[in-house]
Amino acid sequence: MQQIKKYLEQLATISNSDWEFFMSKLQRRIISKKTIFLKVNDIENHISFIESGIVRLFIPKENPEKEITFGFSFKDEFISAYDSFLTQKPSAYNLQALTETTVLSITYTDLQLVYKNTQIGNLIGRLTAERLFLLKSKREQNLLNLTAEERYITLFKERPELLQVVPLKYISSYIGVTAQALSRIRKRI
């Protein structure tokens, strides 16, 4: 619980009563490696803080080789099919733990109670949503403005550990190239 508290205290000062109320609504979940814990057409009922592990966001396809990986989330980050969480409508993608992953989760209903019953809830919610939006915006801009090689180099610089634990087929999908093209990029670098 200290990790999430440290993270949230970077955003705002939290009173003891607000923290106790918020903490009472969190549930620790351990998700096994390779487990898909949210599937297409399920409604996302949690927003979770990753204490340890890596999560992949992807659009499944009939042929698993054609899956589209469009995001990764890491330790000390929030993870959710956030659009489904906000609208309480079915998700268009899956969430998968790539490693054993420990998260602290809060349900949609409980988060509404935190917003209603704490002074800090709305501020934390807004700031967290802003951070998720900025990550999404950066990803879109990288896809539009950078070459595949530049996207790979950027990913390598920002998250060097990713290349050690994530299969290259997911990385190639994430940067928008085939596995063969990624292999050529890696040889050039």
C-alpha angles and dihedrals in degrees: 000000000000092000094059092043091052090048094049093045087061086064101042146340110270123204118230092246092051091047093049092049093047093045091052089061096051121099122196113224128184113207119198121236114277093012117144101218098177121035133196111279093022115117112241108237099172141061109198139194114218112231092177137351140043128275127200124208112206146160109233122223132194088252106054089211088066097053113130115227109198104165150018128200126199145191113311093022133105120245130195142127079254098185090054090044093053097044097032087225127128118290120246093209146035132252116214132183106228091188131019099293132198117200138176107221135193123192124235091248094049092048089055088054090051089051091049100042106037134064094221101041099091092046093051091046093051095046092047091049090049091053091049090049092050091052090051092047092050091050092051092047091050091052091050100040109030132067118239089257092052090048090052093048091047091050091048092050095045098041112017090163089062092072091055097052108025121077113247091237089066092046092050090050091048094054091043103248138107121263089252092053090049089052090054091048091051091050092051091051 
